[in-house]
Amino acid sequence: MSVICFGEALIDFLSDGKQPESFTKFAGGAPANVSVAVAEQGVDSTFCGMLGDDMFGHFINEELQAHKVNTQYVKFTPEAKTALAFVSLDQDGERSFSFYRPPAADLLFRVEHFDPQMFALNKVLHVCSNSLTEKNIYLTTVTAMQHAKANGLVKSFDMNLRENLWPSMNNCLERIWHILSQSDLVKLSSEELMFLNKHAHPDQDPQKTIEAIFKTNVKLLIVTDGPNDIRYFTNNFSGYISPPSVKAVDTTAGGDAFVGGLLADIVRRLSESTFSDLYKNEKEIIDIINFSSKCGAYAVTRYGAFSSLPTKHDIS
């Protein structure tokens, strides 16, 4: 085993962009997408989360298994349905979401559902902010991070903010900063960095927020900006990388493909190195991000989530 992705899995109903509009179901949810992205790279990948004991939950589980993701730690519940998201695309492939969550099954995963062996057998734990939106699932995510730390795992956090899922922005900021402070690796979009900056350091340069991030436990911060330069930061160096130029048709899984490529490439290198060695080596970081950016660029040229994610043979 290598990478655990914990959190939500849901159904993306993707628009065909026509009038009248129709939607096609795809398995999705950021942590689930990342788990598939890792597996497509030939790296062992595990998804851990709660699904509804319904047609959509079983469809997601079957899709994960079809993409060679380990689902032995997936739980099913009859107490809530699997979450749904209706996704419309504009002419540039950019998304707008309508969520049917809460209530949703993924929010019902609790601490007692964790198998301690899962943390002992893996190298990386990856989480996103959608598993922080309600108190109990937030506390479960905190416990996952604590188990990961105790077992020496690299802890990865993709903010992946969906503001309309949060009943309170006060809780949102407090919980995001808490999980961020428990993480070794953090990925933000430029909009998410500005969101944090607006609330933490209004009227100041985003560099102030970046400095605040590095006063926590974070070792490597990556900030993406769609087709624009990717910025990276550590305590010792920073820089930027230009991603490949492509024509986007659907950005649904672009960020998750990037993160999946990032984690897969890190895990491959961990067989001969430590994470401490990696994040202190700028050449290694540049190589890893270049690879990850190719994964993200590949995904946005294809429709859907799981179906758009590149294999290791797709990335030269």
Helices and strands as residue ranges (DSSP letters): E 3-6, E 10-15, E 23-28, H 30-40, E 45-48, E 50-52, H 55-66, E 75-77, E 84-89, E 95-100, G 105-108, G 111-113, H 116-120, E 124-128, G 129-131, H 135-150, E 154-158, G 163-165, H 169-181, E 185-189, H 190-200, H 207-214, E 220-224, E 230-233, E 238-241, H 254-270, H 275-279, H 282-299, G 306-308
